[in-house]
């Protein structure tokens, strides 16, 4: 497990199956086999686990919960997606890279305003 709030993704050397499967992206940590079903041939980066306090809503009957968020890059062979999953909760989201960059900018702007 990698803990933290960012940093470079783990890299591995690209691999190609004898069936001509596309090479793995350099950040993929999954082991692939020629016998893998095509739908199981996903590429996945080393996940980063972020301790978190979350709330379903800001209503008083939804108190904060201590949890852990898993953040990683994954792809089904088309384009990379940034995946954020709550360890034991309902939050599960995958966004494309442009959306992830937009969220990063928005969080930076909001944090700059409220953290001062």
Residue frames as qw, qx, qy, qz and C-alpha x, y, z in Angstrom:
[[0.000, 0.888, 0.460, 0.000, 0.00, 0.00, 0.00],
 [0.365, 0.249, -0.019, 0.897, 1.11, 3.51, -0.79],
 [0.191, -0.801, -0.502, 0.265, -0.12, 6.19, 1.56],
 [0.299, -0.263, 0.086, 0.913, -0.03, 9.88, 0.86],
 [0.339, 0.761, 0.339, -0.437, -1.57, 12.65, -1.14],
 [0.553, 0.806, -0.124, -0.168, 0.01, 12.32, -4.55],
 [0.379, -0.575, 0.666, 0.287, 3.43, 11.84, -5.96],
 [0.378, 0.404, -0.671, -0.494, 4.52, 9.89, -8.99],
 [0.934, -0.002, 0.064, -0.350, 2.79, 6.66, -9.89],
 [0.626, -0.354, 0.673, 0.175, 4.72, 3.42, -9.65],
 [0.563, 0.580, -0.400, -0.432, 6.09, 2.40, -13.02],
 [0.761, -0.125, 0.629, 0.092, 6.71, -1.01, -14.49],
 [0.074, -0.307, 0.669, 0.673, 8.09, -2.00, -17.83],
 [0.669, 0.279, -0.103, -0.681, 5.57, -2.31, -20.65],
 [0.423, -0.078, 0.902, 0.032, 4.42, -5.84, -21.43],
 [0.584, 0.296, -0.324, -0.682, 2.78, -7.31, -24.49],
 [0.776, -0.038, 0.592, -0.214, 1.03, -10.64, -24.72],
 [0.301, -0.128, 0.817, 0.475, 1.66, -13.18, -27.43],
 [0.313, 0.622, 0.716, 0.045, -1.90, -12.49, -28.64],
 [0.282, 0.409, 0.256, 0.829, -0.85, -8.97, -29.58],
 [0.298, -0.831, -0.452, 0.127, -2.59, -7.31, -26.64],
 [0.156, 0.888, -0.100, 0.421, -1.67, -3.66, -26.35],
 [0.517, 0.173, -0.545, 0.637, 1.36, -3.01, -24.21],
 [0.424, -0.714, -0.484, 0.277, 0.74, -2.01, -20.63],
 [0.048, 0.928, -0.082, 0.361, 1.13, 1.66, -19.80],
 [0.453, 0.393, -0.598, 0.532, 4.32, 2.21, -17.81],
 [0.305, -0.375, 0.456, -0.747, 2.26, 2.85, -14.66],
 [0.849, -0.145, -0.280, -0.424, 0.33, -0.45, -14.79],
 [0.230, -0.485, 0.782, -0.316, 1.00, -2.80, -11.86],
 [0.871, 0.052, 0.302, -0.383, -1.39, -5.61, -12.85],
 [0.285, -0.282, 0.866, 0.298, -0.06, -8.88, -14.11],
 [0.700, 0.396, -0.075, -0.589, -1.59, -9.89, -17.44],
 [0.480, -0.135, 0.854, 0.145, -1.85, -13.36, -18.97],
 [0.193, 0.095, -0.687, -0.694, -2.75, -14.53, -22.46],
 [0.195, -0.352, -0.913, -0.065, -5.61, -16.51, -20.91],
 [0.075, 0.342, 0.421, -0.837, -7.22, -13.36, -19.42],
 [0.286, 0.694, 0.657, 0.069, -10.73, -12.70, -20.66],
 [0.314, 0.459, 0.201, 0.806, -10.70, -9.50, -22.78],
 [0.323, -0.809, -0.228, -0.434, -13.00, -7.74, -20.28],
 [0.751, -0.615, -0.078, 0.228, -10.51, -8.52, -17.49],
 [0.676, 0.176, 0.056, 0.713, -7.62, -6.82, -19.30],
 [0.108, -0.974, -0.124, -0.159, -7.68, -3.59, -17.38],
 [0.547, 0.325, -0.342, 0.691, -4.62, -1.56, -16.50],
 [0.516, -0.815, -0.252, -0.078, -4.31, -0.29, -12.95],
 [0.251, 0.664, -0.420, 0.565, -1.86, 2.02, -11.20],
 [0.411, -0.117, -0.719, 0.548, -0.61, 1.57, -7.66],
 [0.293, -0.798, -0.435, -0.297, -3.46, 2.88, -5.49],
 [0.167, 0.290, -0.422, 0.842, -2.90, 5.68, -3.00],
 [0.428, -0.594, -0.680, 0.027, -4.88, 5.44, 0.24],
 [0.031, 0.423, -0.158, 0.892, -5.93, 8.69, 1.89],
 [0.165, -0.404, -0.768, 0.468, -7.36, 8.73, 5.43],
 [0.121, -0.350, -0.323, -0.871, -10.57, 10.75, 5.24],
 [0.151, 0.368, 0.675, -0.622, -13.50, 12.12, 7.19],
 [0.107, -0.197, -0.630, -0.743, -16.64, 12.14, 5.06],
 [0.357, 0.298, 0.559, -0.687, -20.32, 12.98, 5.38],
 [0.312, 0.436, 0.799, 0.271, -23.23, 11.84, 3.25],
 [0.041, 0.797, 0.325, 0.507, -24.81, 15.31, 3.61],
 [0.167, 0.301, -0.397, 0.851, -24.42, 18.32, 5.88],
 [0.614, -0.522, -0.257, -0.533, -27.72, 17.52, 7.61],
 [0.340, -0.589, 0.576, -0.454, -27.40, 16.94, 11.38],
 [0.902, -0.120, 0.323, -0.259, -28.59, 13.33, 11.13],
 [0.887, 0.392, -0.118, 0.216, -25.53, 12.44, 8.99],
 [0.477, -0.816, 0.266, 0.189, -22.53, 12.69, 11.32],
 [0.309, 0.735, -0.591, -0.127, -18.97, 12.60, 9.97],
 [0.993, -0.064, 0.095, 0.004, -17.50, 9.15, 9.33],
 [0.229, -0.694, 0.632, 0.258, -13.84, 8.16, 9.50],
 [0.911, 0.338, 0.234, -0.038, -12.92, 6.20, 6.39],
 [0.429, -0.420, 0.542, 0.588, -10.22, 5.77, 3.79],
 [0.621, 0.697, 0.009, -0.358, -10.30, 6.84, 0.15],
 [0.693, -0.087, 0.558, 0.448, -8.54, 4.83, -2.52],
 [0.369, 0.832, -0.101, -0.401, -7.32, 6.94, -5.43],
 [0.576, -0.202, 0.669, 0.425, -5.78, 5.36, -8.54],
 [0.406, 0.489, -0.398, -0.662, -5.55, 5.48, -12.30],
 [0.574, 0.095, 0.813, 0.015, -7.13, 2.69, -14.30],
 [0.403, 0.419, -0.373, -0.723, -8.07, 2.05, -17.90],
 [0.813, 0.188, 0.517, -0.192, -10.04, -0.51, -19.83],
 [0.638, 0.100, 0.548, 0.531, -7.74, -0.05, -22.79],
 [0.299, 0.818, 0.361, 0.335, -9.18, 3.18, -24.12],
 [0.138, 0.718, -0.203, 0.651, -8.14, 6.11, -21.96],
 [0.355, -0.044, -0.712, 0.605, -6.96, 6.49, -18.36],
 [0.434, -0.712, -0.324, -0.447, -9.52, 7.31, -15.69],
 [0.059, 0.331, -0.635, 0.695, -8.94, 8.55, -12.16],
 [0.621, -0.407, -0.635, -0.210, -10.87, 6.37, -9.74],
 [0.120, -0.353, 0.540, -0.755, -11.85, 7.43, -6.21],
 [0.665, -0.330, -0.628, -0.233, -13.52, 4.82, -4.00],
 [0.430, -0.586, 0.399, -0.559, -14.50, 5.06, -0.36],
 [0.083, 0.271, -0.946, 0.155, -13.29, 2.02, 1.56],
 [0.027, -0.328, -0.927, 0.181, -16.57, 1.16, 3.26],
 [0.225, 0.543, 0.334, -0.737, -19.02, 3.65, 1.85],
 [0.609, 0.624, 0.482, -0.087, -21.07, 4.58, -1.15],
 [0.157, 0.865, -0.251, -0.406, -18.55, 6.93, -2.80],
 [0.672, -0.003, 0.612, 0.418, -17.34, 5.42, -6.06],
 [0.388, 0.869, 0.055, -0.301, -16.44, 7.68, -8.94],
 [0.664, -0.023, 0.437, 0.607, -14.28, 7.51, -12.05],
 [0.244, 0.903, 0.076, -0.345, -13.48, 10.70, -13.97],
 [0.770, 0.508, 0.057, 0.381, -11.48, 11.32, -17.12],
 [0.618, -0.103, -0.125, 0.769, -8.17, 13.16, -16.94],
 [0.053, 0.469, 0.164, 0.866, -9.62, 16.53, -17.99],
 [0.563, -0.680, -0.295, -0.366, -12.24, 16.30, -15.22],
 [0.786, -0.391, -0.255, 0.405, -9.57, 15.27, -12.69],
 [0.427, 0.145, -0.026, 0.892, -7.51, 18.33, -13.63],
 [0.227, -0.585, -0.241, -0.740, -10.61, 20.53, -13.28],
 [0.722, -0.609, -0.322, -0.067, -11.36, 19.04, -9.86],
 [0.703, -0.161, -0.200, 0.664, -7.75, 19.60, -8.79],
 [0.177, 0.334, 0.059, 0.924, -7.94, 23.27, -9.79],
 [0.456, -0.625, -0.301, -0.558, -11.33, 23.72, -8.11],
 [0.779, -0.500, -0.323, 0.199, -10.15, 22.09, -4.86],
 [0.558, 0.013, -0.129, 0.820, -7.00, 24.23, -4.87],
 [0.050, -0.470, -0.149, -0.869, -9.08, 27.39, -5.34],
 [0.626, -0.617, -0.318, -0.356, -11.63, 26.46, -2.66],
 [0.788, -0.352, -0.297, 0.409, -8.94, 25.40, -0.18],
 [0.393, 0.206, -0.067, 0.894, -7.09, 28.66, -0.78],
 [0.259, -0.547, -0.177, -0.776, -10.24, 30.58, 0.08],
 [0.727, -0.571, -0.211, -0.318, -11.41, 28.68, 3.16],
 [0.847, -0.172, -0.304, 0.400, -8.09, 27.58, 4.68],
 [0.353, 0.364, -0.186, 0.842, -6.82, 31.14, 5.21]]
